[in-house]
Amino acid sequence: MADFTFVTSNQHKVMTAKIICDKYGVTFDSKDLDIVEVQDDDGEVIAADKARQAFEMCASPVVVNDTTWIIPGLNGWPGPYMKQMNTWFTPDDFVRLTAHLKDRR
């Protein structure tokens, strides 16, 4: 029996998680579930809602992965909207957006 279910459609994330979990003897299954992503400016709210939905669907321990980019010099932008930004902007676009900033984290 697996220790948890990793809910993601991203096979790269699954492969990365397997490499890490194997080191510690942790096992998991992965599922691609149809989860509705709540729209919010707070990445933590989005991730918590995804985890709640996944748990309700699986009725067992789950892990979800949600990424938020917070660029302090851009007032936290793009935040949870980074997935959309990655489809519109190139890495060079991000470099140009932040080139003038003192804090480019």
Secondary structure, DSSP 8 states (H G I E B T S, - for coil): --SEEEE-S-HHHHHHHHHHHHHTT--EEEE---------S-HHHHHHHHHHHHHHHHSS-EEE----EE-GGGTTTEETTHHHHHHH--HHHHHHHHTT-S---
